[in-house]
């Protein structure tokens, strides 16, 4: 079971993921042919950002020790996160509006 995390912890993890992805994107390591060693880009392979991206197959191994960013997977993940955030905000606003409306009726 995954322990619940607070907002700051989630934000830090997402920032770490973005740093890894951006390092490979800036280096042009976005295909098997252009794969690079993480150490060459200053990316640690033992951090939570790296682990989460490799578990989701966003970071893929092109050759032993050489990795690349799967841009379509990265974009799909970011899009899904954005959609979830929009839905969550809509729900919060709906609940707030309902609470204001029902409070005004009493």
Buried (B, 14 or more C-beta within 10 A) or exposed (E): EEEEEEEEEEEBBBEBBBBBBBBBBEBEBBEEEBBBBBEEBEBEBEBEBBBBBBEBEBBBEBEEEBBBBBBEBBEEBBEEEEEEEEEEEEEEEEEEEEEEEEEEEE
